[in-house]
Amino acid sequence: MSYGKLNFKRILNRLILFVVLGVGAHIIFVLSTTERSLLNYLGELSILHLLLILILIICPWLGYALRIRMWSGFLNEKISYADSVRVVVTADVASALSPTAVGGAPVKAALLLNRGYAHGSVGFMLTYGVIEDVVFYTTGIVLAGFFSAGLLPDIWFQFSSFISENINVIAICFILIVLYLFMVRIDLIPSYLKITHYFPQKIKQIISSTKDKFNKSLKEMKSNFTLVWQHGKLRMMVSFTVLLMQWMAKFSVLVVILHAFKIDFDTIQIYIRQWVIFVTMLFIPTPGASGGAEASFLLIFGKSIPSDIAFLVVSVWRLFTYYFILLMAVVLYTILSYFVSNEEEIVISDVT
């Protein structure tokens, strides 16, 4: 039996570099797409606005940690609220360079398993989290259909136009991907052509270890779902309510920005349209949906925000809802590390 450790200091160093490059790219984007006279809007962001944005950014972490603590108690798993916050922030740090749809679930699973959680408990918490997310995103689409007439048809029109204009390229890419996956499955692809071949060995071990433990815990996980359905309905409602509050806090960042810039807006539309934006971000394969998030914002908000300032608004919005969150994750992770005797590490066992 051999053991390996995933060093988060290296991840932090890479993350800091990524944040610096991202912020630099944002500054260049703002300067190149915004008239100098419009840059005066940035001066309208007061200390009070920035403090409010900071609180709104931290709230989702606190809510997520509360949900972990709540379900842990129900499943008789022991974890303090402070440690729950640490798990959430660490998972965010580790998942910063992955696509939005991937998130930090594998890392969170490993962190909880390292804290002595039963495999079935971890499997339930991850699976139930996915179910909550699906319900949340579906709710956003339904609300958009009621309160944003024409939004979904417009998105579908833009999407179908893109598909029709690039159908040949998309078809070829799809066939190649399916063929590649099929050949990988029947082991006809050389190892150096496999994507996982270029993953660090420790990441491979995390994926393999988590997958094996998840498969072994299916029976226990099913019993946990049965237990929750029988005795945890109120907890399910509270958990989903907290999830909604997490997202409303994140959506409110744009409200603060628009208020600072003195731009009139329809509050309901600001929340509903952001809801749809984050749904579209799930299908963007770049880390943090970079590039695609900005494009989705400009497409979905359309005429809701004056066109002359739209690029500035989307840049500031993205700065606070992505790069600033990563920066705060690094700061919080560093602060929380002082209250724990050992540095956060994921220990992976592998039979050799």
C-alpha positions in Angstrom: 0.0 0.0 0.0 1.5 3.4 -1.0 0.4 6.8 -0.1 0.6 10.2 -1.8 -0.3 13.7 -0.8 -1.8 16.5 -2.9 0.0 19.7 -1.9 -2.3 22.7 -1.9 0.6 25.2 -1.7 1.4 24.3 -5.3 -2.3 24.7 -6.2 -2.3 28.1 -4.5 0.8 29.3 -6.3 -0.7 28.3 -9.7 -4.1 29.9 -8.7 -2.4 33.2 -7.8 -0.7 33.2 -11.1 -4.0 32.4 -12.9 -5.8 35.2 -11.0 -3.1 37.7 -11.8 -3.2 36.8 -15.5 -7.0 36.9 -15.5 -7.1 40.3 -13.8 -4.5 41.6 -16.3 -6.5 40.3 -19.2 -9.6 41.9 -17.8 -7.9 45.3 -17.4 -6.7 45.1 -21.1 -10.2 44.1 -22.1 -11.8 47.0 -20.3 -9.3 49.6 -21.6 -9.6 48.3 -25.2 -13.4 48.1 -25.3 -14.5 51.1 -23.2 -14.3 54.8 -24.0 -12.1 56.6 -21.5 -15.1 58.8 -20.5 -16.9 55.7 -19.3 -14.1 54.6 -17.1 -15.2 57.3 -14.7 -17.9 54.9 -13.7 -15.3 52.8 -11.8 -14.9 55.7 -9.4 -18.5 55.3 -8.4 -17.6 52.0 -6.7 -17.3 53.2 -3.1 -15.8 51.5 -0.1 -19.3 50.7 1.0 -20.1 49.0 -2.4 -16.9 47.0 -2.2 -17.6 45.9 1.4 -21.1 44.8 0.4 -19.7 42.8 -2.6 -17.2 41.2 -0.2 -20.0 40.1 2.1 -22.1 38.8 -0.8 -19.1 36.8 -2.0 -18.5 35.1 1.3 -22.2 34.3 1.9 -22.2 31.3 -0.6 -19.3 29.7 1.2 -21.0 30.1 4.6 -24.2 28.7 3.2 -22.5 25.7 1.6 -20.6 25.0 4.9 -23.9 25.2 6.8 -25.4 22.6 4.4 -22.4 20.3 4.9 -22.7 20.7 8.7 -26.4 20.0 8.6 -26.3 16.9 6.5 -23.2 15.6 8.4 -25.1 15.8 11.7 -28.1 14.0 10.2 -25.8 11.2 8.9 -23.9 11.0 12.3 -20.7 12.4 10.8 -18.6 14.7 13.0 -17.3 18.0 11.6 -17.2 21.5 13.0 -18.7 24.5 11.2 -15.2 26.1 10.8 -13.9 22.8 9.3 -16.9 22.8 6.9 -15.9 26.3 5.7 -12.4 25.0 5.2 -13.6 22.1 3.1 -15.7 24.4 1.0 -13.0 27.0 0.4 -10.4 24.3 -0.3 -12.6 22.6 -2.8 -13.1 26.0 -4.5 -9.3 26.5 -4.6 -8.7 23.1 -6.1 -11.4 23.4 -8.7 -10.6 26.9 -9.9 -8.9 25.7 -13.0 -11.5 23.2 -14.0 -14.7 23.6 -16.2 -17.8 24.9 -14.3 -19.7 21.6 -14.7 -16.8 19.6 -13.0 -16.5 21.8 -10.0 -14.7 20.6 -6.8 -16.8 17.5 -6.1 -13.9 15.0 -6.4 -11.7 17.1 -4.1 -14.5 17.7 -1.6 -15.2 13.9 -1.6 -11.5 13.2 -0.8 -11.4 15.9 1.9 -14.5 14.4 3.7 -13.2 10.8 3.3 -9.9 12.0 4.9 -12.0 13.3 7.9 -13.3 9.8 8.5 -16.7 10.1 6.7 -18.3 6.8 5.6 -18.2 6.3 1.9 -22.0 6.1 1.7 -22.3 9.5 3.5 -19.9 11.1 1.0 -21.7 9.5 -1.9 -25.1 10.8 -0.6 -23.9 14.3 0.0 -22.3 14.6 -3.5 -25.3 13.0 -5.3 -27.9 14.9 -3.3 -25.9 18.1 -4.1 -26.2 17.4 -7.8 -29.9 16.8 -7.4 -30.3 20.1 -5.7 -28.3 21.8 -8.5 -30.5 20.3 -11.2 -33.6 21.4 -9.4 -32.2 24.9 -9.0 -31.1 25.3 -12.6 -34.4 23.9 -13.9 -36.2 26.4 -11.7 -34.3 29.2 -13.3 -35.2 28.1 -16.8 -38.9 27.8 -15.8 -38.9 31.3 -14.2 -37.2 32.7 -17.3 -40.1 31.3 -19.4 -42.6 33.2 -17.2 -40.8 36.5 -16.4 -38.5 37.0 -19.3 -40.7 36.6 -22.4 -38.7 36.1 -25.5 -35.4 35.3 -23.6 -35.4 31.6 -24.1 -36.5 31.8 -27.8 -33.7 34.3 -28.4 -31.2 32.1 -26.8 -32.5 29.1 -28.9 -32.4 31.2 -32.0 -28.8 32.2 -31.4 -27.8 28.7 -30.5 -29.5 27.1 -33.6 -28.0 29.8 -35.8 -24.6 28.9 -34.5 -25.2 25.2 -35.0 -26.5 25.6 -38.5 -23.6 27.8 -39.5 -21.0 25.4 -38.2 -22.9 22.1 -38.6 -20.1 20.4 -40.6 -17.4 21.2 -38.1 -19.6 20.2 -35.2 -20.6 16.9 -36.8 -16.9 16.1 -37.5 -15.9 17.0 -33.9 -18.7 14.9 -32.5 -17.9 11.9 -34.6 -14.2 12.1 -33.6 -15.0 12.5 -29.9 -17.4 9.5 -30.0 -14.8 7.4 -32.0 -12.1 8.4 -29.5 -14.1 7.5 -26.5 -15.1 4.2 -28.1 -11.5 3.3 -28.9 -10.4 4.3 -25.3 -13.1 2.0 -23.9 -11.9 -1.0 -26.0 -8.3 0.0 -25.2 -7.2 0.7 -28.8 -5.7 4.1 -28.0 -2.0 4.4 -27.1 -1.5 5.6 -23.6 0.3 8.8 -24.8 -2.9 9.8 -26.7 -5.2 9.5 -23.6 -6.1 12.7 -21.9 -5.5 11.2 -18.5 -2.0 10.3 -19.5 -1.1 14.0 -19.0 -2.7 14.3 -15.5 -0.3 14.4 -12.6 0.0 11.0 -10.9 -1.6 12.3 -7.7 -4.7 13.6 -9.6 -5.0 10.2 -11.3 -4.9 8.5 -7.8 -7.6 10.9 -6.5 -9.9 10.1 -9.4 -9.3 6.4 -9.2 -9.5 6.2 -5.4 -12.7 8.3 -5.3 -14.3 6.3 -8.1 -13.6 3.0 -6.4 -14.8 4.2 -3.0 -18.0 5.7 -4.6 -18.8 2.4 -6.3 -18.3 0.4 -3.1 -20.6 2.8 -1.2 -23.7 2.6 -3.5 -25.7 0.3 -1.2 -25.0 2.5 1.9 -25.7 5.6 -0.2 -29.1 4.2 -1.2 -30.0 3.5 2.4 -29.1 7.1 3.3 -31.5 8.4 0.6 -34.2 6.2 2.1 -33.5 7.5 5.6 -33.6 11.1 4.4 -36.8 10.6 2.5 -38.4 9.1 5.6 -37.1 11.4 8.3 -35.4 14.4 6.6 -38.0 16.1 4.5 -37.8 19.3 6.6 -34.0 19.3 6.3 -34.3 18.9 2.5 -36.4 22.1 2.4 -34.0 24.0 4.6 -31.0 22.8 2.6 -32.6 24.0 -0.7 -33.6 27.3 0.9 -30.0 27.9 1.9 -28.9 27.0 -1.6 -31.3 29.6 -3.0 -29.9 32.2 -0.6 -26.3 31.3 -1.7 -27.2 32.0 -5.3 -29.2 35.1 -4.6 -26.2 36.5 -2.7 -24.0 35.8 -5.8 -26.6 37.3 -8.2 -26.8 40.4 -6.0 -23.3 41.4 -6.8 -24.5 42.7 -10.2 -27.3 44.6 -8.5 -24.6 46.4 -6.4 -22.5 47.2 -9.5 -25.5 48.6 -11.4 -26.5 50.6 -8.4 -23.0 52.1 -8.1 -23.0 53.0 -11.7 -26.4 54.6 -11.4 -27.9 52.4 -14.1 -31.7 51.8 -14.0 -32.6 48.1 -14.0 -35.4 45.7 -13.5 -34.5 43.8 -10.3 -36.4 40.6 -11.3 -34.7 40.5 -14.7 -31.3 41.0 -13.1 -31.8 37.8 -11.1 -33.6 35.7 -13.7 -31.2 36.5 -16.5 -28.2 35.7 -14.3 -29.8 32.4 -13.5 -29.9 31.6 -17.2 -26.3 32.7 -17.6 -25.0 30.3 -15.0 -27.0 27.5 -16.7 -25.3 28.2 -20.0 -21.9 28.3 -18.2 -22.3 24.6 -17.4 -21.8 23.8 -21.0 -18.7 25.9 -21.5 -15.6 23.6 -21.2 -13.0 26.3 -20.3 -11.9 26.8 -16.7 -14.5 28.8 -14.9 -16.3 29.2 -18.2 -13.8 31.9 -19.1 -14.8 33.7 -22.3 -18.1 32.0 -22.6 -19.5 33.6 -19.5 -18.8 37.1 -20.8 -20.4 36.2 -24.2 -23.5 34.7 -22.5 -23.8 37.8 -20.4 -23.8 40.2 -23.4 -26.2 37.9 -25.3 -28.7 37.3 -22.5 -28.9 40.8 -21.1 -29.1 42.3 -24.6 -30.8 45.7 -24.3 -31.3 45.5 -20.5 -28.1 47.3 -20.0 -27.1 50.4 -22.1 -24.9 49.2 -25.0 -22.3 51.9 -24.5 -21.4 50.6 -21.0 -22.2 46.9 -21.4 -18.6 45.8 -21.9 -17.5 47.7 -18.7 -20.4 46.2 -16.7 -19.7 42.6 -17.9 -16.0 43.1 -17.1 -16.5 44.4 -13.6 -19.2 41.7 -13.0 -16.9 39.0 -14.1 -14.0 40.4 -12.1 -16.0 40.2 -8.8 -17.9 37.0 -9.5 -14.9 34.9 -10.6 -11.4 36.4 -10.1 -12.2 38.2 -6.9 -13.8 35.1 -5.5 -10.7 33.1 -6.3 -8.6 35.8 -4.6 -10.8 35.7 -1.5 -10.6 31.8 -1.5 -6.8 32.1 -1.4 -7.0 34.6 1.4 -9.5 32.6 3.4 -7.7 29.4 2.9 -4.5 31.0 4.2 -6.3 32.4 7.2 -8.0 29.2 8.0 -4.7 27.3 7.7 -3.4 29.1 10.8 -6.2 27.6 12.9 -5.4 24.0 11.9 -2.2 22.3 13.1 -1.5 20.6 9.7 -1.7 22.0 6.3 -4.7 20.7 4.3 -3.6 17.7 2.3 -5.5 15.0 0.5 -4.0 11.6 1.3 -4.5 9.0 -1.4 -3.9 5.3 -0.9 -3.1 3.1 -3.8 -2.4 -0.6 -3.8 0.8 -1.4 -5.6 
